Amino acid sequence: MSLLVSGGQNSTLTRNMLNALRDQIDPTIAAISTLVVILTSVLLAISQLCGKNTAR
């Protein structure tokens, strides 16, 4: 989806990451990917905990 949305001068983070992976291996991409996975996991855990508290 991000490949279709971005065009011309505009570029999304995922498109930049994909282009960087094609050109060279960069530790910045690995760090950003790790942060995205951690953030998603934390948000999922928070939503699960809030869901359990409201079920009572």
N, C-alpha and C positions, 0 to 999 in steps of 0.2 A: 504494500500500500504506500509506504513512504517513497518508494521509487517512482510511483505514479504522481504523487502529490508534489514532490519537489521538481523543480525544473528551472532552467536559466540561472539566474543569480542566487536563487534560494536553494538551500541544502539542509536536510534534516540530520540529526545526530546519527541515526542508524545508517544513512547513506554515507556519511563521512567515515563511519567505522568500517563499513563494507569496502569502501575505496582504499582505506588505509591497510586493511588486511590483504587486499590484492597486491598492493605496491610493496609493502614491507611489514615485517613483524615488529609491532611497537608495543612496549609494555603499558603505554597509556590506554590502549584499547582493552587490554586485560584488566586493568584497574577499573575502568568505567564499567565493564561487564560485571565485575565482581560487586561493585557498588549497586548496580541495578538489581542483581540477584538478591543481595542482602536487603535492600529496600523493599523489594517485593515480598520477601519472606517475612519481614517485620510487619508490614501492612496486613499480610494474610493472618499472621498470629494475632494481631490486635483485633482484627475483625472476628476471628474465631472466639476470642475471649469475651468480646462485647456481645456476641451472639449467645454465648452460654449464660451470661449474666441476665439478659433480658428474658430468657426462657423460663426463669423461675417464677 
